[in-house]
Amino acid sequence: MEEIDKKAEQIPQEVIKEQGITILKHHINTNKIAYINLLFDGKIIEEKYIPYLGLLGDILGELDTERKTYSELITEVYKNTGGITFKNEIYTEKNNDKVYHPKFTIKSKLISDNIPKLLELINEIITTTKFDDMNRIKQVIQEIKSKLQMRIINAGHEIAMNKAFSKFSYAQEYKNRISGASYYEFVCNLEKNFEDNSDEIKNNLMKVYETIFNKNNLIVSIVGEETESEKLLSNINIILDNIKDSICEVPKFEYKQSKDVEGLITASNVQYVVKGFNFAKLDYKYSGKMK
């Protein structure tokens, strides 16, 4: 035990401004592998469209673009990178459960020589994705529903915890709407009423798609050596020149606290019962002893 450092290792980070956007550079030896994240602030999305932001994260990369079919796109992605994923993440502030930062994150990893190609693929996906193939969109929604059902069955404790925490945490309520039980109900409703609401689904998806990708809404993070950072910075205009550069207004999010006791029925013989409370209201501060 004496050989283990009591202090957590400090990850190197350099924060710079480049062409009006924030770049986070983490210079670590990664054997010429670059880990690049693009984080777009989800707070600019109106409250009623928050579930569609979750849907956008699940559906991007699964649809045709103006230049490629979705199968060609997937082949090109894995041919040149270790994968491109679209994910909603939420960052919270210590000791303040009312302050949170939702980010629509594009994650990628690749050999550093392929950075220009990665940026071209990301640019193609976030600027030229087509939302006119409603049969394909319905198929993807059905796949999302199936994956969520499996997650509820295999990790029901996570869903139950998120639902309980959403009663007193702004961040968890937001998470519930983009990936939790409320999001599952949203997806089920889309699939059930797809034929009647296909135009509305398409229009709402496009509205979120056209809003979220904005230069003034972007933070870029890279993990790698200095040469990887230089290559990213010299090619970042592949994206910056093609996304919006407008003032981002942050709409008000009305958090409605609920004390309702809720239950979800699943096709499983295992029950998960979760109770939760905000211990900060009892003047406790979090520590590792609580685990």
C-alpha positions in Angstrom: 0.0 0.0 0.0 2.9 2.4 0.6 3.8 2.2 -3.1 0.5 3.7 -4.1 0.4 7.4 -4.3 -2.3 9.0 -2.1 -2.8 11.8 -4.6 -4.6 11.3 -7.8 -2.5 11.6 -11.0 -2.8 15.0 -12.6 -3.7 14.8 -16.3 -1.9 17.5 -18.2 -4.2 20.1 -19.8 -3.5 23.2 -21.8 -6.5 25.5 -22.7 -6.1 27.7 -25.7 -8.4 29.8 -27.9 -8.3 29.2 -31.6 -10.6 30.9 -34.1 -13.0 31.8 -31.4 -13.4 28.2 -30.0 -11.9 26.6 -26.9 -9.4 23.8 -27.5 -8.4 21.5 -24.6 -5.0 19.9 -25.3 -3.9 16.9 -23.2 -0.3 16.0 -24.2 0.2 12.4 -23.4 2.2 9.7 -25.2 -0.5 7.6 -27.0 1.7 5.9 -29.6 0.4 8.1 -32.4 -3.2 7.4 -31.6 -5.3 10.6 -31.3 -8.5 10.8 -29.2 -10.6 13.7 -30.4 -13.9 14.9 -28.9 -16.1 17.7 -30.1 -18.5 18.9 -27.4 -21.5 21.0 -28.4 -23.5 22.7 -25.5 -26.9 21.1 -25.2 -28.3 24.0 -23.2 -29.2 25.9 -26.4 -31.9 23.3 -27.2 -35.4 24.2 -26.1 -36.9 22.0 -23.4 -39.5 20.4 -25.6 -36.9 19.2 -28.0 -34.6 17.6 -25.4 -35.7 14.0 -26.2 -35.0 14.7 -29.8 -31.4 15.6 -28.9 -31.2 12.1 -27.4 -32.7 10.7 -30.6 -30.2 12.6 -32.7 -27.3 11.1 -30.8 -28.7 7.6 -31.5 -29.5 8.2 -35.2 -26.5 10.1 -36.6 -24.2 7.9 -38.6 -27.1 5.6 -39.3 -28.6 7.6 -42.1 -27.6 8.5 -45.7 -25.7 11.7 -46.3 -25.7 13.7 -49.6 -22.7 11.8 -50.8 -22.9 8.4 -49.2 -25.5 5.7 -48.3 -25.4 4.9 -44.6 -23.7 1.5 -45.3 -21.0 3.3 -47.3 -20.6 5.8 -44.5 -20.2 3.2 -41.9 -17.6 1.4 -44.0 -15.7 4.6 -44.5 -15.7 5.4 -40.8 -14.2 2.1 -39.7 -11.8 2.0 -42.6 -10.2 5.3 -41.5 -10.9 5.5 -37.7 -11.5 3.5 -34.6 -15.1 4.7 -34.6 -17.1 7.9 -34.4 -19.8 8.0 -31.7 -22.5 10.6 -30.9 -23.4 10.7 -27.3 -25.1 13.0 -24.8 -23.1 13.6 -21.7 -23.8 15.7 -18.6 -21.2 17.4 -16.5 -22.1 18.6 -13.0 -20.5 21.1 -10.6 -19.3 20.0 -7.2 -21.6 20.7 -4.3 -24.3 22.3 -6.6 -26.9 20.0 -7.9 -28.7 22.8 -9.7 -25.9 23.6 -12.1 -25.1 21.2 -14.9 -23.6 21.3 -18.4 -25.2 19.0 -21.0 -22.9 18.3 -24.0 -23.7 16.7 -27.3 -20.3 14.9 -27.8 -18.8 13.5 -30.9 -16.1 11.0 -29.8 -13.4 9.5 -32.0 -10.1 7.7 -31.9 -7.7 7.1 -34.8 -4.2 7.0 -36.1 -2.9 10.6 -36.2 -2.2 10.5 -39.9 -6.0 10.2 -40.5 -7.0 13.3 -38.6 -7.9 15.2 -41.8 -10.1 12.3 -43.0 -11.8 12.1 -39.6 -12.7 15.8 -39.8 -14.1 15.3 -43.3 -16.3 12.4 -42.2 -17.6 14.3 -39.1 -18.3 17.4 -41.3 -20.2 15.2 -43.7 -22.3 13.7 -41.0 -23.1 17.0 -39.1 -23.8 19.1 -42.2 -25.2 16.8 -45.0 -27.2 14.0 -43.2 -30.5 13.4 -45.0 -33.7 13.0 -43.0 -36.0 12.2 -45.9 -35.9 8.4 -45.8 -38.7 7.8 -43.3 -38.5 4.0 -43.7 -34.9 4.1 -42.6 -35.6 6.4 -39.7 -38.4 4.1 -38.5 -36.1 1.2 -38.7 -33.5 2.9 -36.7 -36.1 4.0 -34.1 -37.2 0.3 -33.8 -33.5 -0.7 -33.3 -33.1 2.0 -30.6 -36.3 0.8 -28.8 -34.9 -2.8 -28.8 -31.6 -1.7 -27.4 -33.3 0.3 -24.7 -35.5 -2.7 -23.8 -32.4 -4.9 -23.4 -30.7 -2.2 -21.3 -33.7 -2.0 -19.0 -33.7 -5.8 -18.5 -29.9 -6.2 -18.1 -29.2 -3.0 -16.2 -32.6 -2.2 -14.6 -30.8 -0.9 -11.5 -29.3 2.0 -13.5 -32.6 3.0 -15.0 -34.3 2.9 -11.5 -31.5 4.9 -9.9 -31.6 7.6 -12.7 -35.4 7.8 -12.3 -35.2 8.2 -8.5 -32.4 10.8 -8.7 -34.4 12.8 -11.3 -36.8 13.7 -8.6 -34.3 16.0 -6.9 -31.4 16.5 -9.4 -31.6 18.9 -12.4 -28.8 16.9 -14.1 -30.5 13.6 -13.6 -33.8 14.9 -14.8 -32.2 16.1 -18.0 -30.4 12.7 -18.3 -33.7 10.9 -17.8 -35.1 12.8 -20.8 -32.3 11.9 -23.2 -31.4 8.4 -22.1 -33.4 7.1 -19.2 -37.0 5.8 -18.6 -38.6 9.0 -20.0 -36.5 8.7 -23.2 -37.6 5.1 -23.5 -41.3 6.1 -23.3 -40.6 8.8 -25.8 -39.1 6.3 -28.3 -41.9 3.8 -27.8 -44.4 6.6 -28.5 -42.5 7.6 -31.7 -42.6 4.0 -33.0 -46.2 3.5 -32.1 -47.5 6.6 -33.8 -44.8 6.9 -36.5 -47.1 6.8 -39.5 -49.3 9.6 -38.1 -46.4 11.8 -36.9 -43.6 11.1 -39.4 -43.5 14.7 -40.7 -43.4 16.1 -37.1 -40.6 13.6 -36.2 -38.6 14.6 -39.3 -39.1 18.4 -38.7 -38.1 18.1 -35.0 -35.0 16.1 -35.8 -33.9 18.6 -38.4 -34.6 21.5 -36.0 -32.3 20.0 -33.4 -29.7 19.0 -36.0 -29.6 22.5 -37.5 -29.4 24.2 -34.0 -26.8 22.1 -32.1 -23.9 22.3 -34.5 -22.7 25.9 -34.0 -19.1 27.2 -33.8 -20.0 29.4 -30.8 -21.3 26.3 -29.1 -18.2 24.2 -29.4 -15.3 22.9 -27.3 -12.7 20.6 -28.9 -10.6 18.2 -26.8 -7.6 16.2 -28.0 -5.5 13.6 -26.2 -2.2 12.9 -27.8 1.2 14.4 -28.4 2.0 17.9 -29.7 2.2 16.7 -33.3 -1.4 15.4 -33.1 -2.6 18.7 -31.7 -0.8 20.6 -34.5 -2.4 18.4 -37.1 -5.9 18.9 -35.6 -5.5 22.7 -35.4 -4.2 22.9 -39.0 -7.3 21.0 -40.3 -10.1 22.1 -37.9 -11.4 24.5 -40.5 -12.8 21.5 -42.4 -15.6 21.7 -39.8 -15.5 25.3 -38.7 -16.0 26.7 -42.2 -19.2 24.6 -42.6 -21.1 24.9 -39.4 -23.2 27.9 -38.1 -21.4 30.9 -36.6 -24.3 32.6 -34.9 -25.1 33.8 -31.4 -26.4 31.0 -29.2 -29.4 31.9 -27.0 -30.0 29.7 -24.0 -33.7 29.0 -23.4 -35.1 28.6 -19.9 -35.4 25.1 -18.7 -38.3 24.7 -16.2 -37.4 22.0 -13.7 -40.6 20.5 -12.1 -39.8 18.5 -9.0 -41.9 15.5 -8.5 -42.4 13.3 -5.4 -44.4 10.7 -7.2 -43.6 7.1 -6.5 -43.3 5.3 -9.9 -42.9 1.8 -11.1 -41.9 0.3 -14.4 -43.1 -3.1 -15.6 -40.6 -5.3 -17.5 -40.4 -8.9 -18.7 -38.0 -9.8 -16.0 -38.2 -11.8 -12.8 -35.8 -9.4 -11.0 -37.1 -6.4 -9.2 -35.1 -3.2 -8.5 -36.3 -1.0 -5.7 -34.5 2.4 -5.3 -35.0 5.1 -2.8 -33.1 8.4 -3.0 -32.5 11.7 -1.2 -30.3 14.7 -1.6 -27.9 14.3 1.3 -26.6 17.8 0.8 -29.9 19.1 2.2 -28.8 17.3 5.5 -25.5 19.2 5.4 -23.5 16.1 4.4 -20.6 16.4 2.0 -19.7 13.6 -0.4 -16.7 11.5 0.4 -15.4 8.0 -0.6 -16.7 6.6 2.7 -20.2 6.7 1.3 -19.6 3.9 -1.2 
